[in-house]
């Protein structure tokens, strides 16, 4: 007897997740190789989420449902059953409420559903096997993508994508903008799937170029490889004070270069660790140690002296003149260990975001100082998850307002 198509697809994806190649998975599932290839392409390289049989953080397993049933038969309380299963009491109560056998009764003009077993003086009428089958049926039912059926929400999300906001930033902004309207809220994963997955493509496919990676398919994140060199008289990051590490005090920066085509052009990036405020260094004459020194000294004039306490950089030759920079700015300069970019995590993350404006393999010398000011201003007005979805310029302005004797932030418009 031939399996229904839904079961064929379920079996196909189970085999793919287990590491089986597509052709063999299709054959084992009893479908044509072309069907397997079509399902894989339609998914956009994103494996559909499986309906779990075993216990997980989100779903109850059949074993947990049987334990709930046994607790009911023993006459135990919901709290006692939840403790035995290792779940919250609300989870057990919701499971019973949603999966009890129901009886229907009419109340005046409308049909209502009344669960058997309420009030609690009557036994719960619960069957774990029926609950498990209902869960599978609900999890696998066809669902219309939210962005496909809500035109107003779709247009709003597309407009924010064009402004180069990430799906997670868009999701958080919509929660703040429409706190009482769930129909105008959407998760970041839904936005990703609406772009990448053909069957759920509520958004225009070309909007993928507005994402940070600009990729046509989703891929695992890969760390960039950085140039490393040995700097004379450098102070290692291991000697950096704990005050810098915990981000409690503003004024500690991370810096690096983003490199252009053939390594012939570059833009310097400075990120303040507490506020994530960004300053871009214009390097029209190349990324030599002398040019970086001049740009660094000029950058420190743009904010109050109290906001320039330390700088953490990698071991690139562009920082050979670090002693001169320190003498001119009073910055304590520390250097990361080789091949450990996470020691400048804020800067690494920001450099990745900047690739939306300065793609890899392009000539960065064509960008004027005015354009760098425009880009840094846009970046400083992006809501950031690590700042509880505040914008870097807001956080920095708040810090400066708490110090009335400090001059205002130099405008970046």
ABEGO torsion letter per residue (X at the ends): XBBBAAAAAAAAAAAAAAGBBAAAAAAAAGBBAAAAAAAAAAAGGBBBBBBBABBBAABBBAAAAAAAAAAAAAGBBAAAAAAAAGBBAAAAAAAAAAABBBBBBBBEABBBBBBBGOBAABBBBBBAAAAAAAAAAAAABBBBBAAAABAAAAAAAAAAAAAGBBAAAAAAAAAAABAABAAABBBAAAAAAAAABAAABABBAAAAAABAAGBABBBBBBBBBBBBBBBBGBBBAAABBAAAAAGABBGBBBBBBBBBBGGABBBBBBBBAAAGBBBBBBBAAEABAAAAAAAAAAAAAABBAAABABBBBBABAAAAAAAAAAAAAGBBBBBBBBGBAAABAAAAAAAAAAAAABBBGBBAAABBAAAAAAAAAAAAABBBAAAGGBBAAAAAAAAAAABAABBBBBBAX
